Amino acid sequence: MSYSRKKLLLMGRSGSGKSSMRSIIFSNYSAFDTRRLGATIDVELSHLRFLGNMTLNLWDCGGQDVFMENYFTNQKDHIFKMVQVLIHVFDVESKSINKDIEIFVKSLTNLQKYSPGAKIFVLLHKMDLVQLDKRLELFTIMMDKLQKISNPYNFNLVGFPTSIWDESLYKAWSQIVCSLIPNIDVFNKNLLKFNEILDAEEIILFEKTTFLVISSTASIKQQHVQSQEELDPKRFEKISNIIKTYKQSVSKLRANFYNLIIKGSNKNFYLDVLTENMFIMVVLKSQQQQNEELLILDNIKNARKWFEKIENEN
């Protein structure tokens, strides 16, 4: 079994919310818990196992000016070498936007020199502080500006509006981490094959610890129906948020969380362990079949070796 290491830089000015989001995604903090976090001093390095074979080396870089200056002078080859992903966080309520952009440009300059193939994700954070009907306009204007700044450095940006108080954080981090999974297409194709057996409305794969979405699909015959129903585009991230909160509650009772079955008036939800590193959620229309529950859980059990093999090839 081979292990891959991915270096991620988490950068942005002090107070932008970097450590809070890291603690929510990777350390099971609630949004309320983050209030007790202090400022990050210099670089806080975390080695995070993800999907078994992948280690995310997350460098949470303190955003105080004295540290930033050191990153761009004495430490630039140490900080910016061998970077797979830069996550740059902007506080949408910042009173020093020009200074924020100056730091961003310095990051681009060093990445171009030391890690020109790095992927760059921009998180416009604390969006909950912006008036609801102004958020899209602000996000669009800011991303257009940052992309123009990035063009001379040959970087294409992927941007997300985020907040620790809703599911937007899970959406952003799911896409960031999925961009690092070498065989993500294999997960997608095999999930579709599995759906041919189950004929489910949807199947979603979650990473076990973070509950970030790895892959999702819908049966072919349901795709047209779903487009008509206008399903909530944020449904996967909302599930991530809800289930992770539920897991935290269960852990406080010193109990382990293995599976969850929810039966509704028109849909049934089956959440179960798929592999050592993944949960699977199967969404079915309620069919009122007496043995439906046993059939679904048995099929998930039979699929484990299938997905474990894909996972080990990561």
N, C-alpha and C positions, 0 to 999 in steps of 0.2 A: 504494500500500500504506500503510495507516494503522497507526501504532504506539500501543499503549495502555500507560500507566504505572500501576502498582498499588503503593501504599505499604503496607508491612507493618511493624508494630512488633513486635520481639522483646524481651519484657520479663520481668523476674523478678529475684530477689535474686542477689547475687554468689555464684558457685559452684553455681548451680542447673543449669548445663550448657548454657546457650544457645549459646555460641560453638562448643562441641564438636559439637552437632547441626547447626549451620549449616555447619561445615566438612565434616562427613560428607556432607551432602546436596548442597551446592553447590560444594565445593572438592576432592572426591575423596579426602578423608582417610579412613583406616581408623580404627576405634575406638582402636587402639593409638597411632596418630599424634597423636590429640588430647591425649595426655599432655604434649606439649611446648608447648601453647598457654598463653599468659599471660592474665591478667585483662584484660577489655576496658576501655579507658579512654574515658570519656564515651560518645559514639555512634560506632560504626563503620558506615559507610554502604556498601552494596554495590549495584551496578546489575547485575542478572542477567537476561540474555536468556532467554526461555522460549517455546518453540513459535514462534520466529521473530519474531512481531509484538508479543509482550508483554514489557515490561520490569518485573521485580520490583524495586522500590526497597526493599531490606531494611534497616531501621534496627535494628542490634543495640545495644541500650541497656545500657551498663555498669550493674551492679547494686549498686555500693557506695553506701552511704547518702548520701555527699556529692553524688554524681551524681543519685541519685533525688530528693533535695530540690530540686536545680536544675531537673529536668524539671517538677516540679509547681509551681514558683514562677516563676522568670525565663524558662523556656523552654516553658511549657505550650502556648502558641499555635503555636510552631514545631514541637514534637514531635507534638501531637495533632490538628493540622489535616489534613484531606484523607486520613484513614486509611481504607483499605479493610478491613484485617484487623489485629487484635491477637492475637498468639500469646503467652500468658502462661504462663511455665514455673514450676512449683512443684517444689522438691526434696522428695521424700517422706520423706527422713530429716532434714529441717530441724528444728533445735531452737528455732526462733523462728517458729512457725507464725502467731502473732498478728501479728507484724511483717510477715510475708509477706502476710497477708490485708489488713492496713492499706494496703500498697503497691497491692494489687489494687483496693481500693475507691477509692483516689485515681486510679488509671488509669480506672476506670469513670466517675468524676465528670467527669474532663476529656474523655473520649470522648463522653459524653452532651452536653457543651457544644459541642465542636468537630467531632465526627464521629459524629453519632447513628445513622447508618446502617451503621456498621462491624460486621463479623462478628467474633465473639470465639471463639477456640479456646484451651482450657486443656489443657496437657500436664502430667500428673503424672509427673515424670521420675525416673529412677534406680530404676525398679521392680524391677530385678534385685537390689536390696539388700533387698527385702521377701520374706519367706517365701512360697513359691509358693501355698499354700492360703489365704493372707491377702490376696492382691493384689486380688481382685475386691471383697471386703468394704471394704477401705481406699479403693479407687477410688470405689465407690458412695457411701460416707459423705461423702467429700471433695467429690464433684461435687454431691451434694444440698445440702450446706452452701453451696457457692459459688453455686449457682443461686438459692438463697433470698436470698443477698446481692445478686445481680444483678437480681432482679425489680424493685425500685423504680426501677432505671435503664433498664428496658425492653430488656434484652439477654438473648437466649437463648444459652446456652453450648453448645459442642460440645466434649466432653472425650475425651482419649486417655491411656491408661497407656503410657509410653514408656521405652525404654532404648537406649543407643548400642550395646548388645551383641547386639541381635537385630533382627528385621524390623519391630518395632512402630514405629520411627521413620519408615520408609517409608510405612506405612499412614497415619500421622497427616499427614505432609507431602503425600502424594498427595491426600488429601481437602482439605487447606488450599488447595493450588494449584488443584485442579479447581474449587473454589468461585469462583475468579476468572476462569475461562474462559467468556466470554459465550455461545459457541455449543456448549457441551459436549453438549447434547441432539442437535445435528446430528452430532457425532462418533459418539454412541451409535447413532443411527438408521442411519447409513451403514455402521457396522461390522456391524450386524445384516444389512443388505442384502448386504454382502460375504460374510457367512457363509452366506447362501442359495446363493451360487455355490460356495463351498468345502466346505460341509457339514462344517465342522470341529467338534470337540468344544468347543474354546474358541479365541477370538482375543483377544489382549491388545495394547493400544497403550502404548508407553513413550516418555516424553520422552527425547531422545537423550543429553543431557548428564547429567542427574540420575538417569535410569532410574526416575523416578516413574511410577506407573500413571496413564494418562490415561483410558482406557476399556477395558472388557472385555465380552465377551458369550459366549453359548453358543447353539448351534443349538436351535431350538424343540423338536425331537424328542428332544434330549439332556437337556433340563432336568429331566425327570422321573427319568431314569436317574441323573443326577448327584445329585439330592436323596436317592436311595436309597443311592448309594455313599458319601454323607457326605464329599465332598471337603474337603480341608484349607482352612478359611476364610482361612488366612494364606498360601495358596500364591502369590498374586501378589507379595506383599511379600517372600517368601522368594526368589522368582525375581529380583526387583529387587536384593536383597542379593547373591545369588550372581553374577549377571551383572556387576554393578558391580565386584565383587572380581576377577572374571575380566578385565574391561577394564583394571583397574589393573595386573594381572600382565602383560598383553599390552603395555601402554604402556611398562613397565619394560624390555621387550625391544626398544623403539623400533619396534614394529610397529603397524599400524592394525587396528582391529577392525571388520569389515564384517558378517559373518554367522556363524551357528553352526547346525549340524544335528546333532541327537542322536537316534539310533534305538534304541529300547528293545524289550523283548519284546512289549509290547502298546500302546505309544504312540510316536509320532514327533514331535519338536519342531523347528520351523523358525523361526529367529530371523534377521531380515533388516532392512536399511534400507528404510523405507517412504517417507519424505520426508527433506528436509535436516535436519529437527528431530525425527523420530520413528523408532523401531524398532517392528517388528511381530513378535509371536510367534504362530504357528499350531500348535495341538495337534491331531493326528489319531490315530485308532486305526491301528495298523500294519495296512496292507492288502496288503503284500508285492507291490505293483505296481511293475514295473520302472521306469516313467516317472513315478512319483508325485513324486519330488523335482523334476524339471523342470517338471511341471505347477504345483506349488505356487509355485515361485520365479517362474515366468512370470506367474501370476495376480497375485502381489504386484507385479511390475513393471508390469502393466497397470493396477493400482489406484493407482499413484503420483499421476498427474495428478488423479484423483478426490479424493484426500485432500489434495493440495497446494492445491487450490481451497478446500476447507473451512478449511484452516489459514490461508490468506491472507485469509479473511473474518473471522478472529478479531478 
